């Protein structure tokens, strides 16, 4: 193998290894301005979209230990989407862009070493943003504590109401 190809494989491998997720999208038929727009939208979520030869991506994916489903779907014109943050945000950008332009089609992906099919990626895209999920989780975690404080506070409040009523009576 030529040294040039090994350098490219190493770069792809570094991107895959530094990202908790990898998505493969077929970009056939996209114009250069559309591709640039999509890259900009992905960059806002902390994700990147890169195009490389399928054979080189397959080698990097095998070396990184990605599921075989990822390598099997590398046919046609594909772009690799990776990022260091929220997979849901990147999937949502791809889903919204696909609704607007009809392209790119998300084919397959991997999240923390597990394969994702197109339906699973669609489900991730439908989830609320990470901040909303964190707020919902915090609300659920705080709910029992709030109820406990109310229950513990009630006897004191009841006693205070009894004393206030007694004081009004005279």
N, CA, C and O of each residue as an XYZ file, in Angstrom:
680
protein
N       0.840     -1.168      0.000
C       0.000      0.000      0.000
C       0.891      1.238      0.000
O       1.932      1.278      0.657
N       0.464      2.228     -0.740
C       1.243      3.449     -0.822
C       1.157      4.224      0.486
O       0.190      4.108      1.238
N       2.179      5.007      0.733
C       2.239      5.798      1.970
C       1.116      6.827      2.010
O       0.600      7.144      3.083
N       0.732      7.356      0.835
C      -0.343      8.361      0.779
C      -1.648      7.771      1.311
O      -2.355      8.398      2.099
N      -1.949      6.555      0.863
C      -3.186      5.912      1.296
C      -3.160      5.622      2.789
O      -4.177      5.768      3.467
N      -2.012      5.214      3.303
C      -1.910      4.926      4.727
C      -2.119      6.184      5.556
O      -2.712      6.120      6.633
N      -1.649      7.310      5.081
C      -1.848      8.584      5.786
C      -3.337      8.913      5.845
O      -3.839      9.337      6.887
N      -4.041      8.722      4.735
C      -5.490      9.000      4.690
C      -6.237      8.044      5.624
O      -7.133      8.460      6.358
N      -5.866      6.771      5.590
C      -6.510      5.790      6.479
C      -6.282      6.172      7.935
O      -7.198      6.077      8.752
N      -5.072      6.604      8.267
C      -4.771      7.014      9.636
C      -5.609      8.226     10.055
O      -6.065      8.298     11.196
N      -5.814      9.174      9.141
C      -6.654     10.346      9.443
C      -8.097      9.934      9.685
O      -8.732     10.413     10.625
N      -8.620      9.047      8.840
C      -9.996      8.559      9.013
C     -10.107      7.801     10.326
O     -11.072      7.976     11.071
N      -9.130      6.967     10.606
C      -9.112      6.185     11.848
C      -9.090      7.096     13.074
O      -9.773      6.828     14.063
N      -8.316      8.156     13.007
C      -8.252      9.111     14.117
C      -9.617      9.767     14.343
O     -10.047      9.923     15.486
N     -10.308     10.156     13.245
C     -11.646     10.751     13.364
C     -12.635      9.771     13.976
O     -13.428     10.139     14.842
N     -12.587      8.518     13.522
C     -13.513      7.495     14.034
C     -13.236      7.218     15.510
O     -14.173      7.127     16.304
N     -11.978      7.084     15.885
C     -11.624      6.765     17.263
C     -11.903      7.910     18.232
O     -12.168      7.670     19.410
N     -11.846      9.146     17.755
C     -12.075     10.287     18.644
C     -13.555     10.643     18.755
O     -13.921     11.561     19.489
N     -14.403      9.921     18.034
C     -15.836     10.218     18.032
C     -16.626      9.064     18.647
O     -16.340      7.902     18.362
N     -17.617      9.371     19.486
C     -18.453      8.292     20.025
C     -19.429      7.735     18.989
O     -20.014      6.670     19.186
N     -19.597      8.464     17.887
C     -20.522      8.015     16.846
C     -19.929      8.208     15.464
O     -19.058      9.052     15.251
N     -20.419      7.410     14.535
C     -20.053      7.515     13.128
C     -21.319      7.274     12.321
O     -22.008      6.275     12.528
N     -21.627      8.176     11.409
C     -22.792      8.018     10.538
C     -22.323      8.025      9.092
O     -21.416      8.775      8.731
N     -22.940      7.193      8.268
C     -22.615      7.138      6.849
C     -23.823      7.653      6.081
O     -24.932      7.140      6.224
N     -23.590      8.675      5.265
C     -24.669      9.275      4.474
C     -24.280      9.262      3.006
O     -23.149      9.593      2.649
N     -25.223      8.880      2.160
C     -24.979      8.883      0.717
C     -25.350     10.255      0.176
O     -26.497     10.689      0.286
N     -24.375     10.927     -0.406
C     -24.577     12.305     -0.850
C     -24.763     12.435     -2.363
O     -24.647     13.538     -2.896
N     -25.041     11.358     -3.050
C     -25.200     11.377     -4.501
C     -26.209     12.450     -4.918
O     -27.320     12.506     -4.392
N     -25.818     13.279     -5.846
C     -26.716     14.285     -6.393
C     -26.698     15.617     -5.664
O     -27.398     16.545     -6.068
N     -25.926     15.732     -4.615
C     -25.858     17.007     -3.904
C     -24.950     17.973     -4.656
O     -23.936     17.573     -5.228
N     -25.321     19.232     -4.647
C     -24.481     20.257     -5.259
C     -23.433     20.713     -4.253
O     -23.553     20.439     -3.058
N     -22.425     21.394     -4.725
C     -21.360     21.887     -3.854
C     -21.916     22.872     -2.814
O     -21.547     22.778     -1.643
N     -22.795     23.817     -3.203
C     -23.357     24.713     -2.176
C     -24.188     23.959     -1.125
O     -24.141     24.306      0.055
N     -24.935     22.949     -1.533
C     -25.703     22.152     -0.582
C     -24.766     21.439      0.394
O     -25.007     21.426      1.601
N     -23.705     20.854     -0.138
C     -22.742     20.134      0.687
C     -22.088     21.094      1.684
O     -21.920     20.757      2.856
N     -21.722     22.281      1.218
C     -21.104     23.273      2.103
C     -22.091     23.717      3.184
O     -21.705     23.883      4.341
N     -23.354     23.909      2.818
C     -24.385     24.291      3.781
C     -24.560     23.205      4.844
O     -24.644     23.502      6.035
N     -24.614     21.953      4.406
C     -24.758     20.841      5.338
C     -23.562     20.757      6.279
O     -23.734     20.532      7.478
N     -22.368     20.931      5.759
C     -21.171     20.911      6.607
C     -21.219     22.015      7.661
O     -20.846     21.799      8.814
N     -21.683     23.201      7.256
C     -21.790     24.314      8.204
C     -22.804     24.005      9.303
O     -22.558     24.291     10.474
N     -23.936     23.425      8.929
C     -24.958     23.078      9.923
C     -24.440     22.017     10.889
O     -24.699     22.079     12.091
N     -23.713     21.053     10.358
C     -23.141     20.011     11.220
C     -22.087     20.601     12.146
O     -21.984     20.196     13.304
N     -21.305     21.550     11.651
C     -20.260     22.173     12.468
C     -20.866     22.877     13.680
O     -20.243     22.918     14.741
N     -22.066     23.428     13.538
C     -22.733     24.090     14.663
C     -23.062     23.110     15.781
O     -23.192     23.512     16.938
N     -23.198     21.830     15.450
C     -23.496     20.807     16.461
C     -22.237     20.093     16.941
O     -22.313     19.183     17.767
N     -21.092     20.500     16.431
C     -19.838     19.858     16.826
C     -19.499     18.628     15.998
O     -18.646     17.832     16.390
N     -20.160     18.466     14.856
C     -19.911     17.305     13.997
C     -19.200     17.741     12.712
O     -19.232     18.912     12.333
N     -18.563     16.780     12.057
C     -17.860     17.028     10.799
C     -18.291     16.008      9.769
O     -18.648     14.878     10.103
N     -18.255     16.420      8.509
C     -18.611     15.525      7.406
C     -17.434     15.499      6.432
O     -17.005     16.539      5.933
N     -16.918     14.295      6.168
C     -15.763     14.143      5.287
C     -16.047     13.082      4.231
O     -16.761     12.108      4.471
N     -15.470     13.299      3.065
C     -15.602     12.344      1.960
C     -14.249     11.701      1.722
O     -13.229     12.383      1.619
N     -14.254     10.388      1.638
C     -13.045      9.616      1.331
C     -13.458      8.420      0.492
O     -14.641      8.088      0.411
N     -12.492      7.782     -0.123
C     -12.792      6.587     -0.896
C     -13.326      5.495      0.020
O     -12.846      5.311      1.138
N     -14.330      4.773     -0.476
C     -14.964      3.725      0.323
C     -13.967      2.667      0.798
O     -14.054      2.202      1.934
N     -13.035      2.291     -0.052
C     -12.057      1.253      0.318
C     -11.205      1.714      1.493
O     -10.877      0.918      2.373
N     -10.844      2.996      1.513
C     -10.029      3.513      2.606
C     -10.845      3.606      3.895
O     -10.341      3.315      4.979
N     -12.103      4.013      3.767
C     -12.984      4.088      4.937
C     -13.224      2.690      5.496
O     -13.254      2.506      6.713
N     -13.395      1.691      4.606
C     -13.597      0.311      5.065
C     -12.403     -0.169      5.884
O     -12.575     -0.782      6.938
N     -11.191      0.110      5.399
C      -9.995     -0.316      6.134
C      -9.917      0.355      7.501
O      -9.606     -0.284      8.506
N     -10.205      1.655      7.521
C     -10.171      2.382      8.794
C     -11.256      1.865      9.734
O     -11.019      1.728     10.935
N     -12.440      1.579      9.203
C     -13.550      1.078     10.021
C     -13.216     -0.288     10.614
O     -13.515     -0.553     11.778
N     -12.597     -1.150      9.813
C     -12.191     -2.469     10.304
C     -11.150     -2.337     11.402
O     -11.225     -3.018     12.425
N     -10.186     -1.466     11.190
C      -9.133     -1.255     12.177
C      -9.707     -0.681     13.472
O      -9.259     -1.035     14.562
N     -10.698      0.205     13.351
C     -11.309      0.836     14.524
C     -12.259     -0.110     15.251
O     -12.670      0.166     16.378
N     -12.607     -1.216     14.615
C     -13.507     -2.168     15.244
C     -14.974     -1.809     15.110
O     -15.796     -2.248     15.914
N     -15.315     -1.007     14.093
C     -16.719     -0.689     13.868
C     -17.465     -1.943     13.409
O     -16.854     -2.849     12.842
N     -18.766     -2.007     13.643
C     -19.543     -3.170     13.211
C     -19.425     -3.399     11.701
O     -19.231     -2.454     10.937
N     -19.544     -4.651     11.285
C     -19.421     -4.999      9.870
C     -20.489     -4.324      9.022
O     -20.279     -4.100      7.829
N     -21.634     -3.998      9.621
C     -22.719     -3.355      8.882
C     -22.275     -2.023      8.280
O     -22.754     -1.631      7.216
N     -21.370     -1.334      8.950
C     -20.886     -0.049      8.437
C     -20.098     -0.273      7.152
O     -20.344      0.402      6.152
N     -19.169     -1.200      7.166
C     -18.376     -1.489      5.973
C     -19.211     -2.031      4.829
O     -18.929     -1.753      3.663
N     -20.248     -2.810      5.160
C     -21.099     -3.404      4.121
C     -21.899     -2.349      3.368
O     -22.237     -2.549      2.201
N     -22.204     -1.241      4.009
C     -23.010     -0.181      3.378
C     -22.179      0.835      2.608
O     -22.730      1.783      2.048
N     -20.877      0.654      2.571
C     -20.014      1.623      1.886
C     -19.964      1.352      0.392
O     -18.952      0.895     -0.140
N     -21.073      1.641     -0.274
C     -21.149      1.563     -1.730
C     -21.755      2.869     -2.216
O     -22.632      3.433     -1.563
N     -21.294      3.339     -3.342
C     -21.790      4.610     -3.860
C     -20.963      5.763     -3.322
O     -19.837      5.586     -2.858
N     -21.554      6.950     -3.398
C     -20.866      8.153     -2.931
C     -21.271      8.407     -1.486
O     -22.402      8.806     -1.210
N     -20.346      8.175     -0.574
C     -20.649      8.277      0.853
C     -19.790      9.330      1.532
O     -18.660      9.609      1.132
N     -20.371      9.895      2.567
C     -19.653     10.820      3.430
C     -19.741     10.279      4.846
O     -20.750      9.695      5.243
N     -18.693     10.477      5.586
C     -18.619     10.009      6.963
C     -18.848     11.195      7.890
O     -18.164     12.213      7.786
N     -19.817     11.058      8.803
C     -20.119     12.111      9.772
C     -19.660     11.630     11.139
O     -20.093     10.583     11.621
N     -18.779     12.405     11.758
C     -18.290     12.098     13.095
C     -18.366     13.373     13.924
O     -18.521     14.470     13.387
N     -18.257     13.217     15.207
C     -18.291     14.387     16.082
C     -17.909     14.001     17.486
O     -17.810     12.819     17.814
N     -17.696     14.994     18.308
C     -17.273     14.736     19.677
C     -18.389     14.987     20.673
O     -18.198     14.799     21.874
N     -19.565     15.413     20.189
C     -20.619     15.782     21.127
C     -21.857     14.912     20.942
O     -21.803     13.701     21.152
N     -22.949     15.514     20.556
C     -24.271     14.907     20.589
C     -24.621     14.251     19.249
O     -24.743     14.935     18.232
N     -24.781     12.923     19.253
C     -25.169     12.203     18.038
C     -26.579     12.603     17.610
O     -26.878     12.651     16.417
N     -27.440     12.887     18.581
C     -28.830     13.258     18.259
C     -28.878     14.555     17.467
O     -29.661     14.677     16.525
N     -28.048     15.526     17.839
C     -28.025     16.803     17.130
C     -27.537     16.620     15.693
O     -28.100     17.206     14.769
N     -26.502     15.816     15.503
C     -25.989     15.570     14.147
C     -27.026     14.822     13.316
O     -27.229     15.146     12.146
N     -27.685     13.821     13.909
C     -28.720     13.067     13.184
C     -29.882     13.970     12.825
O     -30.469     13.829     11.752
N     -30.224     14.899     13.711
C     -31.326     15.828     13.444
C     -30.988     16.758     12.282
O     -31.843     17.045     11.444
N     -29.746     17.227     12.232
C     -29.323     18.080     11.118
C     -29.451     17.315      9.804
O     -29.967     17.850      8.823
N     -28.985     16.069      9.778
C     -29.082     15.261      8.563
C     -30.542     15.018      8.177
O     -30.893     15.075      6.998
N     -31.388     14.749      9.169
C     -32.813     14.502      8.913
C     -33.485     15.758      8.355
O     -34.209     15.690      7.362
N     -33.241     16.904      8.996
C     -33.855     18.159      8.545
C     -33.369     18.542      7.155
O     -34.155     18.994      6.322
N     -32.076     18.363      6.904
C     -31.533     18.692      5.587
C     -32.132     17.781      4.523
O     -32.420     18.223      3.411
N     -32.319     16.510      4.867
C     -32.925     15.563      3.934
C     -34.368     15.976      3.610
O     -34.810     15.846      2.468
N     -35.091     16.469      4.606
C     -36.462     16.947      4.368
C     -36.475     18.131      3.411
O     -37.351     18.233      2.552
N     -35.501     19.026      3.563
C     -35.427     20.224      2.726
C     -34.991     19.914      1.302
O     -35.591     20.401      0.343
N     -33.950     19.107      1.165
C     -33.314     18.905     -0.141
C     -33.503     17.514     -0.733
O     -33.214     17.301     -1.910
N     -33.980     16.567      0.063
C     -34.111     15.199     -0.428
C     -32.798     14.427     -0.399
O     -32.741     13.279     -0.839
N     -31.765     15.038      0.106
C     -30.442     14.430      0.176
C     -29.781     14.962      1.436
O     -30.186     16.031      1.892
N     -28.847     14.339      2.004
C     -28.324     13.003      1.781
C     -29.170     11.963      2.499
O     -29.911     12.285      3.428
N     -29.057     10.739      2.070
C     -29.761      9.632      2.705
C     -28.821      8.982      3.712
O     -27.737      8.523      3.355
N     -29.240      8.948      4.958
C     -28.426      8.303      5.990
C     -28.614      6.802      5.861
O     -29.742      6.308      5.874
N     -27.514      6.079      5.737
C     -27.580      4.643      5.472
C     -27.382      3.803      6.716
O     -28.168      2.896      6.992
N     -26.346      4.099      7.461
C     -25.962      3.260      8.596
C     -25.094      4.094      9.526
O     -24.630      5.176      9.167
N     -24.886      3.575     10.713
C     -24.030      4.283     11.642
C     -23.560      3.368     12.756
O     -23.904      2.187     12.806
N     -22.774      3.936     13.639
C     -22.305      3.215     14.818
C     -22.286      4.196     15.975
O     -21.880      5.349     15.833
N     -22.737      3.706     17.133
C     -22.746      4.518     18.345
C     -22.113      3.696     19.461
O     -22.644      2.659     19.859
N     -20.995      4.160     19.952
C     -20.258      3.450     21.002
C     -20.015      1.985     20.648
O     -20.124      1.106     21.502
N     -19.683      1.729     19.381
C     -19.339      0.385     18.940
C     -20.501     -0.478     18.492
O     -20.279     -1.581     17.992
N     -21.743     -0.012     18.653
C     -22.918     -0.776     18.227
C     -23.448     -0.229     16.913
O     -23.447      0.982     16.690
N     -23.899     -1.120     16.047
C     -24.423     -0.724     14.742
C     -25.782     -0.035     14.892
O     -26.591     -0.396     15.747
N     -26.007      0.957     14.044
C     -27.291      1.648     13.968
C     -27.783      1.559     12.527
O     -27.033      1.841     11.592
N     -29.042      1.166     12.351
C     -29.603      1.200     11.004
C     -30.290      2.555     10.801
O     -30.330      3.379     11.715
N     -30.823      2.773      9.614
C     -31.433      4.068      9.281
C     -32.598      4.403     10.205
O     -32.776      5.564     10.571
N     -33.391      3.409     10.586
C     -34.538      3.650     11.471
C     -34.079      4.084     12.864
O     -34.696      4.958     13.474
N     -33.024      3.492     13.359
C     -32.505      3.867     14.676
C     -31.922      5.277     14.653
O     -32.063      6.029     15.618
N     -31.272      5.630     13.558
C     -30.723      6.981     13.424
C     -31.869      7.983     13.348
O     -31.779      9.072     13.914
N     -32.943      7.624     12.654
C     -34.142      8.465     12.585
C     -34.726      8.672     13.983
O     -35.153      9.775     14.324
N     -34.743      7.620     14.783
C     -35.254      7.723     16.157
C     -34.370      8.650     16.996
O     -34.883      9.435     17.794
N     -33.066      8.566     16.825
C     -32.159      9.468     17.541
C     -32.400     10.918     17.132
O     -32.334     11.826     17.960
N     -32.679     11.124     15.844
C     -32.926     12.477     15.343
C     -34.214     13.056     15.920
O     -34.365     14.275     15.995
N     -35.134     12.197     16.324
C     -36.416     12.649     16.851
C     -36.354     13.008     18.340
O     -37.287     13.611     18.872
N     -35.265     12.642     19.006
C     -35.139     12.959     20.430
C     -34.938     14.456     20.626
O     -34.384     15.131     19.758
N     -35.391     14.977     21.773
C     -35.140     16.399     22.059
C     -33.643     16.650     22.243
O     -32.872     15.708     22.426
N     -33.236     17.913     22.194
C     -31.816     18.238     22.398
C     -31.324     17.769     23.766
O     -32.118     17.562     24.684
N     -30.020     17.606     23.890
C     -29.401     17.093     25.108
C     -29.765     17.938     26.331
O     -30.005     17.387     27.405
N     -29.810     19.266     26.187
C     -30.121     20.138     27.321
C     -31.530     19.864     27.841
O     -31.755     19.863     29.051
N     -32.475     19.632     26.935
C     -33.854     19.347     27.334
C     -33.920     18.006     28.060
O     -34.592     17.887     29.085
N     -33.226     17.000     27.536
C     -33.200     15.696     28.194
C     -32.584     15.788     29.591
O     -33.063     15.154     30.532
N     -31.531     16.573     29.716
C     -30.893     16.743     31.022
C     -31.843     17.440     31.995
O     -31.910     17.063     33.165
N     -32.575     18.448     31.529
C     -33.534     19.147     32.384
C     -34.666     18.218     32.814
O     -35.103     18.259     33.964
N     -35.139     17.380     31.892
C     -36.188     16.424     32.234
C     -35.685     15.418     33.270
O     -36.402     15.092     34.216
N     -34.480     14.935     33.101
C     -33.898     13.994     34.049
C     -33.734     14.642     35.423
O     -34.024     14.017     36.443
N     -33.276     15.880     35.450
C     -33.118     16.592     36.711
C     -34.470     16.754     37.401
O     -34.562     16.603     38.620
N     -35.519     17.059     36.639
C     -36.859     17.178     37.206
C     -37.331     15.872     37.820
O     -37.928     15.862     38.897
N     -37.064     14.779     37.135
C     -37.462     13.466     37.650
C     -36.675     13.123     38.922
O     -37.231     12.564     39.868
N     -35.398     13.456     38.938
C     -34.572     13.169     40.108
C     -34.955     14.037     41.315
O     -34.874     13.580     42.455
N     -35.368     15.274     41.070
C     -35.712     16.184     42.162
C     -37.122     15.972     42.700
O     -37.423     16.379     43.822
N     -37.979     15.344     41.918
C     -39.372     15.180     42.324
C     -39.528     14.458     43.667
O     -40.270     14.960     44.511
N     -38.881     13.317     43.923
C     -39.026     12.671     45.238
C     -38.527     13.560     46.389
O     -39.134     13.575     47.460
N     -37.456     14.281     46.181
C     -36.931     15.153     47.232
C     -37.917     16.276     47.537
O     -38.111     16.636     48.698
N     -38.535     16.825     46.505
C     -39.525     17.889     46.693
C     -40.721     17.371     47.477
O     -41.207     18.050     48.382
N     -41.194     16.194     47.148
C     -42.325     15.599     47.874
C     -41.947     15.333     49.332
O     -42.753     15.558     50.234
N     -40.725     14.855     49.562
C     -40.273     14.585     50.922
C     -40.245     15.866     51.744
O     -40.670     15.867     52.899
N     -39.756     16.943     51.173
C     -39.705     18.219     51.892
C     -41.118     18.684     52.230
O     -41.350     19.189     53.329
N     -42.058     18.526     51.316
C     -43.444     18.911     51.590
C     -44.027     18.081     52.741
O     -44.681     18.622     53.633
N     -43.790     16.787     52.713
C     -44.315     15.902     53.766
C     -43.698     16.260     55.115
O     -44.406     16.314     56.120
N     -42.395     16.503     55.151
C     -41.733     16.850     56.402
C     -42.157     18.231     56.905
O     -42.170     18.472     58.112
N     -42.496     19.118     56.006
C     -42.878     20.475     56.345
C     -44.331     20.554     56.824
O     -44.682     21.480     57.555
N     -45.157     19.627     56.437
C     -46.596     19.685     56.715
C     -46.942     19.689     58.204
O     -47.784     20.493     58.602
N     -46.347     18.840     59.056
C     -46.710     18.899     60.478
C     -46.430     20.268     61.100
O     -47.240     20.760     61.885
N     -45.324     20.875     60.771
C     -45.005     22.213     61.281
C     -45.995     23.247     60.788
O     -46.416     24.119     61.548
N     -46.367     23.157     59.530
C     -47.342     24.087     58.959
C     -48.701     23.911     59.616
O     -49.385     24.888     59.920
N     -49.086     22.663     59.832
C     -50.380     22.399     60.477
C     -50.390     22.954     61.895
O     -51.382     23.538     62.331
N     -49.294     22.774     62.609
C     -49.199     23.292     63.969
C     -49.275     24.817     63.966
O     -49.939     25.406     64.820
N     -48.610     25.449     63.027
C     -48.652     26.908     62.924
C     -50.071     27.385     62.627
O     -50.490     28.412     63.162
N     -50.812     26.677     61.801
C     -52.200     27.054     61.500
C     -53.085     26.909     62.742
O     -53.969     27.732     62.978
N     -52.843     25.856     63.536
C     -53.614     25.656     64.773
C     -53.342     26.809     65.744
O     -54.278     27.348     66.333
N     -52.092     27.188     65.914
C     -51.765     28.290     66.807
C     -52.361     29.608     66.310
O     -52.843     30.414     67.106
N     -52.326     29.826     64.992
C     -52.903     31.052     64.422
C     -54.405     31.079     64.640
O     -54.946     32.143     64.939
N     -55.101     29.962     64.505
C     -56.541     29.891     64.713
C     -56.860     30.126     66.195
O     -57.824     30.824     66.508
N     -56.080     29.562     67.095
C     -56.274     29.718     68.542
C     -56.088     31.171     68.955
O     -56.815     31.692     69.800
N     -55.081     31.823     68.331
C     -54.805     33.223     68.646
C     -55.940     34.125     68.185
O     -56.239     35.122     68.842
N     -56.586     33.788     67.053
C     -57.698     34.578     66.544
C     -58.926     34.420     67.437
O     -59.705     35.362     67.584
N     -59.109     33.248     68.032
C     -60.261     33.001     68.877
C     -60.145     33.769     70.191
O     -61.154     34.099     70.813
N     -59.006     34.029     70.577
C     -58.935     34.861     71.723
C     -58.104     34.494     72.826
O     -58.044     35.218     73.820
